[in-house]
Amino acid sequence: MLFQEALICKKGVITTATRLETLNNRLAEYLQCEDSILNGAQSYALAKKTITRANLQEVAEMIKYLEKEIAQEESRSRGRGRNLVAGAIPIDI
């Protein structure tokens, strides 16, 4: 998994607002990173060596992942979380 992070507030409870805020902050950082890479900050040459700072593909994958996580958290906060059905067996009575 690309991104695993426990967001626990002082009381020891994971809050959706805190997690959502953290995910949005992280997404903003990755979007800024992507912009820097696209503007030529991905690699540089130093003494006949080329050094790569970031991989655009990995950054793009993380942006996609964070967007998906944000959508899920927003859905949960609106009360439309994941619908889980363990199994249903129709019985004719």
N, C-alpha and C positions, 0 to 999 in steps of 0.2 A: 504494500500500500504506500502511496506517495506521501500522504499527510496524515499523521496520527498525533493528536494532541489532546490532552485532558485539560479542560478549562474548569478549574475549581475555584470558586470564590471563597472568602474567608470562612464562611459557615460550612464549607465542604460540599456544597451543592453545585452541580453544573447548571448554569443558566443559559437559556437560549439567547438572550440579549447579549450576554458576554461573548458567547461563542460566535454569534453572528457578527458582532463588532470586530472580533479578532479575525474572522474570515475575510471581512471586507477590507480590513487593514492589510492583511497578507496579499489579497488580490491586487490592491493598489500598488503594493511594492513590486509584485511580479509584472504588472502592466508597465511600470516605470522601467523595470529591468529589460523587458522586451523592447521597449522604445529605445533604450540605450544600445542594445545589441543591434537593432535595425539601423541605428545611426552611426554604426562603425565601432562601437566599443567592445565588440566581441573578442577581438584578438589584437595583439600588437607584436612588433618585432623588436628584439633586444639582443644585440651582439650575435647576429646570424641565427637567432632562435626565435621561433614564433610561439607565443604563449597565448593560449585560449582561456579566456576568463569564464565564459558561460556558453552553454549549449542551447541554441534557440529551440530545438525540438523539445528538450526537457522543460524549458520555461513554458512553452506553449501547452504541453501536457498538464503542467501544474495549474495553469490558468483555467484550462477546461475543467480540471478536477475541482478547483476552488469554486468556479461558477456553479457546478452541480451541487456542491455542498451548501452553498449559499441558498440556492433554490429550495433544497430540502429543509434547511433551517427556517426559511421564511414560510414554507408550507406548514411546518410544525407549529410555528408561532401563531398561525391563523387557525389552528385546530384541524388542519387537513393533513395530518401526519400520515405515515405509512399505514395502509390498511393491511392487517395481517389476518389471514384465515388459515387455521391449522388444518381444517378439513370439514367437510359437510357431507353428511350422508342422508339423502332423502328417504323418509320412511312413510309408507302408505298406511295410514291408520284407519 
